[in-house]
Amino acid sequence: MEKKTNKVFFSIIIPIYNTQEHLEKCIDSCVNQSFNIESYEIILINDGSTDKSQIAIDKYVQEYENIQCIIQENQGLSQTRNNGIEIARGQYIWFVDSDDWVESYSLEKLYKICINNHPDIIAFGAKNFVADMITRERPITIKGKKMYSGVDLIEMNTFQTCSTFYLYSRDFLKRNDLNFYPDIYHEDAEFIPRALFEAESVYLLDQNLYCVNEREGSITRSYIPKKSEDLLIVADNLIEFFYKKNSVTPRLLASMNARITTALNSSLHNSNCNVEDLTSIISKISGNKMYIHCFLGSRSFKHKVEGVLLNFPKLFMCVYSMLIANAK
């Protein structure tokens, strides 16, 4: 049931799939904001959950006028976020994962920046938690001025690739036809560089607003063979996007080569030392001239060495296997 308001400034989009144990903490953090509840909406999208997530969702929909629920057959995280963009009415959109949470003062801070600066994107820091204990701080590391173009940030190669660590102008997303690539893992690594490239103004907020729940069994911490293939799709799409741009500077391409190469290395790492999977991925990477070009064109000396070794797949396999074995 959709609830109308004429004063929506923010849209918080929360895709939900089988996270009943964490869902209430996530939604509570979004409704308990030091910000006028009539000025933002929360869109809960149940992406075909088979647990009791919908019971919790129904409770919040009944209690809060600014919450609406969409129920759909399972479409995956990317398409669910895209669906949220289509129905969002706020001037700015925030994607929040249903097992994470946000600080209670977040919207108040973000609102002041939006009103005073009107950026395409706001970037902010995050904290990682295990059992409610902070394990890692992830602040904005760039010091100096607060506003940059997205191209500036890509060239400096210091940006985070978690889409939840950003607030986006809805008009900016729609104007540039920015959506998440459907049906892949690591969709953020493909989306964020494209979004930043199109952004004329990115405001850097040096506060950690987002809280990441490092839970066992989450997708990012699980061995899933499909992730390796999807990381190759990420690399392919970024190559397709950036190498076709006439306005791309050599410095930007060097930074993107590093990001593309990181995706390729992650594809190898995700093989989990399964010989069959690892051999297949090495074969695909070593047989692709653009992949080798990205390794050799990265600013990282390590990447350049890997690019040379990939011309000799069997040697690369031996070196890689030895390094993994020593790391264990």
Secondary structure by P-SEA (a helix, b strand, c coil): cbbbbccccbbbbbbbccccccaaaaaaaaaacccccccbbbbbbccccccaaaaaaaaaaaccccbbbbbbccccaaaaaaaaaaaccccbbbbbccccccccaaaaaaaaaaaaccccbbbbcbbbbccccccccccccccccccccaaaaaaacccccccccccccaaaaaaacccccccccccccccaaaaaaaccbbbbbccccbbbbbccccccccccaaaaaaaaaaaaaaaaaccccccccaaaaaaaaaaaaaaaaaaaaacccaaaaaaaaaaaaaacaaaaaaaaacccaaaaaaaaaaacaaaaaaaaaaaaaaac
